[in-house]
Every structure is written in C-alpha cells, then in structure tokens.
Amino acid sequence: MTSPSRYHRQSLLPQIGSAGQERLARARVLLVGCGALGTTIADQLVRAGVGHLTVVDRDVVEATNLQRQTLFDERDATAGAPKAVAAADRLRAVNSSVEITPVVTDVHSGNSEGLLGSKTDLILDGTDNVSTRYLINDVAVKHDVPWVYGAAVATEGRVMSIFPGRTPCLRCLFPNPPAAHELPTCDTAGVLGMGAAVVGAFQAMQAIKILVGATPEAEMLALDFWPWRVRTINTAEARRDDCPCCGMRRFEFLAARPDSSLTLCGRNAIQIRPTQSTRVDLPALAERIRPGGRTEVTPHLVRCHLSDPDGVTLTVFADGRTLIQGVTDPGRARALHARWVGA
C-alpha cells in the first residue's frame, strides 16, 4: 500500500502538483532495453510513481553489466537471469504500487507494434543499437506515441524527445542509420557508468515532463563528461516534409523482414531468432538437450553448457530465441542450433 506522503516532495513542485502526480499514476510506459540507460530510467520512473511500466529486453545479466546497470547484482549475474525479469523483481521491491510487466524478447519488426498494447503513453529508448532506435521511431510515428531517444558510449551521451507531428523525428535529423562499423560501441570504446546514468536520468526527466503534459522541447541535449561539456542543439527547424518517416510516412524499418539470426556486438555470441512467432515447451526441451551437457531450466529459459564443444553455452528462451555463446561463426552456430534445439 502506498503512503499518501510517498510523493510529497515531488508533488510540491508546481510543475507537477497533485494533478500531475495523478497523471503519472495513470500513465502506461514502454521501456525498450534494460541495460545501462534502461535500468536508470526504470528505477527513476518507478520511484516517481508511474502507474504501469513494461520492460522489454532480450538479454541475460552478466558480470560485465554490473559496472553500470544499476538494478542488477552478483546473484543475477551468477544465475544468468533475464534482465527484464531481474529488473521487475527489483522494481517491485522499490514500489509495490507500480504495475510492472517484464517481457523477455528481442524487439523486431514482427513484434514491435504488438508491444505497444492497447494504450501506451510514452516509449523510452534504453537500447544499445541503432537499428532498434530507427524501428522505435517508425512505430512511434505510425501510432502517434511520443518517445525519448537516448544514447551513451565512452564519455558522451545524447538525449532528445520526439513528439510525432510536432517535433522532428529521428529520421528528420539522421535520414539513414550509419553502418555498424561507423559507430563506436560500449565493447569497442567502453562506457563511463556514471555518464550512462546521467543520460538515463535526463531521459527519465523528459518522460516525467511529457507524462504530466509539459510542452515538448525541440532540442537535442549533447553531453561530454570528460572533459565536462554540455550543449543544447535547437532542432525546431529540422522537421522535414520530405522525411521518409514522419513526412512521407514510409515505415521502412517496420516493414523490413526480421533477420533469423544476428551476431551480438562484442558478446562472442550469436542469436538465432525464429522467423515465426512461437512458444517453447521449456521443460520438454530441457530433457531433450540434457545429454549435451549441464542443463538448467527456469520459467523463462533453458541453458545448456555443452561438453562438446567445450566452452559453448546454449540459452533458449520461451519465445524461441537461442543465444549461442562462445561462437562467432554463424554457420557453426546454426549447426549447433540444429543439432540440439532443432532446425
């Protein structure tokens, strides 16, 4: 039960007040990605009293996450817990009055619209890759849902709120995504954990403003944390009638066919995703795969540490995805998947 005084310091702010707090309590928010940005965003929104938060993430907790992903601990990493589930467990302990829905899945063109549900007031970008951000932009513009873009790598970060029809969208500013090799990543350039937390906090602040009805800001915030530098870039004039997405309403990333497999950046792992929606009988799969090596089964996944080849781990999720860790060659990954999981 929530104490009436729980949000007292927040509702004292004239920008929020009791009416704003009530709007927050009715809000339904979709968070895509629960890594360094997403854990900060989720923690701040749940503490602020957002009514319903859906947390979507495809990954599991690893020890290297703990430097910057603040909702997880060593127990989560040891267990290889799905990030969405581990985050939801922690967030429920923070604020039991918030309804939290964890979704362990990979966001792609085939399921992204379904994740919106019947009513979503805001989408938050907690992702770590460009292609998913362009997909979020397509979904948000198509369904007229505001979203908050954020990115953090090395000692830099960016934040921007996007209101379809009122501010420029992501493709107004960056018409085409850069190639994968053109951008630094956390695995190649590192990431300052405190910087990612600052970016996530700015995203959460933008979310609160939007949810209480504040006027959208047509600005991008660019941050450099070492040395310290903060810039605001006015984007008011950047909206384009010939923008492929918000101007011409061509949702190219949403229309693209999902790839059946992809290499996970810097993870020495390959993900194989089914081309059609499916649900896996995890206990039955665990029995079938057990001869391959030490096998664990949870309500969310089956994990098998293969004895041959040694050093390879298969993790199969309930949505049919398989992570094959210890492999970088897609052909080898597919062969192992076919042998132990099925074609």
Beta strands, then each sheet from edge to edge (+ up, - down):
strand 1: 28-32
strand 2: 52-57
strand 3: 99-104
strand 4: 122-125
strand 5: 147-153
strand 6: 156-162
strand 7: 219-225
strand 8: 228-234
strand 9: 261-264
strand 10: 269-272
strand 11: 293-297
strand 12: 301-306
strand 13: 313-317
strand 14: 322-325
sheet 1: 3+ 2+ 1+ 4+ 5+ 6- 7+ 8-
sheet 2: 9+ 10- 14+ 13- 12+ 11-
end
